[in-house]
Amino acid sequence: MRILIMGVGKMGTWLADELCLNHEVGVFDKSAERLKYVFNCQRFTSMDEIGPFAPEILINAVNLRSTKAAFREVLPLLPRGCILADIASVKNSLRKFYLNSPFPFVSTHPMFGPTFVRFSELQTQNAIIIKESAEKGKIFFYELFNKLGLKIHEYSFAEHDATIAYSLAVPFASTLVFASCMKKQRAPGTTFQKHLHLARGLLSEDHYLLTEILLSPHAADQISEIKESLGGLLELLRNCDSDGLLAYLQAARHNIDLQTLTGA
């Protein structure tokens, strides 16, 4: 298959590396500097080069903020029947965009990023394929994700964004609160260092990506539960309520499928 990847950041480069041995791959990025690190592919820096390449599938891997703008810019250059694909972590208005487009589409979300995951060890990771996608596009990504050993889930656009609000916005918010409380003070504890590593990894991500996830439609409701739970915990601490704190800990263990402890 002839595949064009737009954007050669870490995810775009990874996709090019995975696909180039079994497909004819072209990569487009306006930065010639970035293209130096992509191999076994045709490299384009001008939109004029896309038309003659005539991709059968276009994978949009630009940053989240530019996803729809990149699609709109390239659509007039694509052959009829080219499948539009995205790997965006927030789908929000993409559903409406696709439904108003004359092209078939497949929307996916590899549920891992370059900060914490080694691309050579993806067997424990997950990926989402949107149910409303065109069948041919689904088959393409099922084959790719199965080859990588990823666990695949199918969600609708609405189900995807609700799930992402839970699985990303909740830990993002918790980590941001931790980071906002940091002081210029050394703390050698192992647990502290693990949290600090998570915070540094999260805040090294593109700020627009973090903003989009935290502003997604379901995120505020999820984060309000953190506020309510933290308020309850604070009340227990202020009242030195050891029995209440024990119940709080037991409920937390139950929520993450840890066996409750009975000894004192």
N, C-alpha and C positions, 0 to 999 in steps of 0.2 A: 504494500500500500504506500502511496505517496503522502507523506505527512509533513505539514508545516507547523513548527513550534514558534510561537511569538513570545519573545522575552526569554533571555538566557541568564536569569538569576540562578539561584541554587536549585530550585525545583525544575526550571526549564532545562538546565544543563543535565540534571539527573535523567529527565525523560529522554533527552536526545541520546544520552549514553545507552539507555535501556533499549531504545527502539532502532538505533542506526544499523545494527547487525542483521536485522530481519526485514527492514523496510527502507525505502528511499526517503531520507529525512532532510528537510531544509530547515534552517533556523533563521529567524529574523530578529534583529535588535538594532536600534538606532545607534547604539554604542559599539563601534568597531573594536574597542578595547575588550569588551566582554566576549566578543566572538573569538578572540584568540584562544580561549580555553575550551572550545568545542571542536571535536574531531569527528572524522568519518561522516560529515554532513556537508551539504551545500550551505554556504553562509551568505546571508543577504543583509544589507544595511539600507537598501532603497525599496520603497513600495513597488517601484516599477519592475522589480525582479520577481515579484510574487505571481503576477499574471502568467508569464511563460512557464513557471514551475507547475501551475495547475494542481494544487493539492486536492486530495480526496478527503482529507480530514485536517482541520485546523485546530490545534490545541493552544488555547490562549493561556499563557503562563506569566503574563505581566502582573504587576502588583494589583491588589484588589481595587484600589482607587481608579485604575486606568482600564479595567477589564472591558466595560461596555464601550468606552471611547475607542479602544483598540479594535474591537469588533466592527464598530461603525466605519472606521477608517479603511478597513481591509475588505469589507463586504463587496464593494463594486468590482473588486479584482478577482473574486473567486468564481470558479466554474459552477454551473448549476448542479445541485446535488451534493456539493461539498458539505461534510458534516462539521458543524461548529461544536467545539468542546471546550469546557472550562474545568479548572480544578479549584475554584474559589471556595473559601471556607465559610462564607456567608452568601446565601443565594438571593435573599431579599428581593430585589426588583429584576433579577435575571429571568425569572419565569415569564414575566410580562414581556421582556425584551425578546425572548425566544419565540413566544406565541405570535409576536408581530413581525417575525422574520420569515422570509420565504425559504430558508434553509433548514434542513433537519438538524437536530442537536443531540448531544449527550453531555449531561452535567455530572461531574464526579467530584469527590473530595477525598484525596489521600489523607488519612487522619494521623499524619505525622509531619513534622517539619525538620529542617536541617539542623536545628539547635541541639536536640537531644537524641537524635536517632542516627545510627550508622546505616547508610543506604545499602550496605552489603549484608545487613542482618535485619531483614524486615519480617521475618516469619511470625513475630508476635504482634505485628501491627495490623491496623484495620483500614478499610477504604469503603466509601459510600458511593453508590451509583443511584442517580435519581430515577424513580419509576417512570416518569413521563417521557424519558429519553427515547430516541429512535432506536429500533431493535438492532440495526446494524452497528450503531455506536455502542450500544450496551455490550454486544458480543465482542467488539474490539477491546473494550476495557476489562471485561471479564477475563479474556484470554491473557491480557497483560498482568492483571492483578493476581490471577491464579498462578501464573508463571513465577511471580515474585513471592508466592506463599502468603499473600495477605488474606485476612478474613474479610469477606465482602458482605455488605449490608445494602439492601434496597430500601430507600425512603422516598416519599413524595417530597416536593419542594417544602411544603409546610412542615412535614415531620422532620426534615433535615434541620431546619432552622430552630425548631423547638429542642431537638436533641443537642444541637451545638450550644444553645444557651445554657443547657445543663452541664454538658461535658467540657466546655471551654470557658464560658463566662464565669461559672462558679469558681474553678481553680484560679482563673486569671484575677478575679476580684480579691480572692483570699491572699494571693501572692502579692498583689499591689498594696493591700493593706499592710502586710508584713513589711514590704519595702518602704512604705511611707513612715514607718515607725523606727527605721534604722538610725543609729547614732554613730558618730565617729569613735567607736569604742570596740576594742577587740573582744571577741566571745569565742573561746576555743571549743565549745560543745559540738559534738558530732551532729546532733539534730539541727542545731542552729546553722551549721555549715551547709547541710543539705538544703535547708530552706533558702539560704543565701545563694546557693548554686542555681536553684530554680528561679529565684527572683532575677538574677543576672541574665539567665538564659531568656526568660520572658521579656525583659526590658531591652534585650538586644534585637528583638523582632521589630519589624516595621511598625512605626507608631500608628499608621493609618489602619493596619490590620487589627491591632489591639482595639482601636477606637470603634471600628465597624462591628467587631464581635461584642463589645460591651454595650453598644447602642442598638444591637439587634432587637427585634420586637419583644422577645420573651425574656431578655436578660434581666431587666429591672425586677420582674417578679421573682426570679431565681435568687437574685442578690438580696432582695428584701428578706428572704428566709435566713440568710447569713446574719443579717442585722438583728433579726428577732432571736435567733439562737444565741448570738453573742451577748445580747441584752440579758437573756436568761442566765447565761453563765456568769456574767458580771454581778448579777443580783445574788447568786449563790455565794460568790467569793466575798462580797461585801457583808453578807450575813453569816459568814463562816459556817455555812450549812454543809457539813460533811456528808450527811445522809443524802441530801439533794444532789451533791456533787457526785456521789457514788452512782446514783440513779442516772445522772447525766452521762457519766462515763460508760455505764452498761448499755444505755440506749445507743451511744455512738459506736460501741463495739458491735452491737447487733446490726446497725445500719451497714457496716462494712464486712459483715459475715465473719466476725471474730467471736470466738467462744467467750461468753461472759465469765468473769472471775467472781468467785464467791468468798474467798478467804480475805481476812483483814490483816 
